[in-house]
Amino acid sequence: MSEKIYIVKYSSGSYDDYYEQNIFATKSLEVASNYIQKFNKKLDYWKGVMMTYADEKGYLKEENWNIPVANHFWTIKDMNRSFMEEIEIR
């Protein structure tokens, strides 16, 4: 019988600036699944909040360029949902 490790990660960007970021690894499928659900729920919430600062095309409105949230706007907008990768230990 082999053990499994679950690597929880998220991706960001697209095409040439795409990357995956490892968040943590665990042996518990339940811990990984619960974290992914929480992460994705909060990401959906914050994407909604950030889009209130955007125009109809999804770009940051000019009047919001100099407010503190502008630093995080593109980071959150480009972030994709969390997922896990399963690795088997032999």
TABELNOR-V754953 format. One record per backbone hydrogen bond with DSSP energy under -1.0 kcal/mol. CO is the residue of the C=O (numbers start at 0). NH is the residue of the N-H. If there is no record, write none. Layout:
co->CO nh->NH
co->CO nh->NH
//
This chain:
co->2 nh->88
co->4 nh->86
co->5 nh->25
co->6 nh->84
co->7 nh->22
co->7 nh->23
co->8 nh->82
co->9 nh->20
co->10 nh->79
co->11 nh->18
co->13 nh->16
co->14 nh->17
co->18 nh->11
co->20 nh->9
co->23 nh->7
co->25 nh->5
co->27 nh->31
co->28 nh->32
co->29 nh->33
co->30 nh->34
co->31 nh->35
co->32 nh->36
co->33 nh->37
co->34 nh->38
co->35 nh->39
co->36 nh->40
co->37 nh->41
co->38 nh->42
co->39 nh->43
co->40 nh->44
co->41 nh->45
co->42 nh->46
co->43 nh->47
co->44 nh->48
co->45 nh->49
co->46 nh->50
co->48 nh->51
co->49 nh->52
co->50 nh->53
co->52 nh->60
co->54 nh->57
co->58 nh->54
co->60 nh->63
co->61 nh->64
co->63 nh->66
co->66 nh->69
co->67 nh->70
co->68 nh->71
co->68 nh->72
co->71 nh->75
co->72 nh->76
co->73 nh->77
co->77 nh->12
co->82 nh->8
co->84 nh->6
co->86 nh->4
//
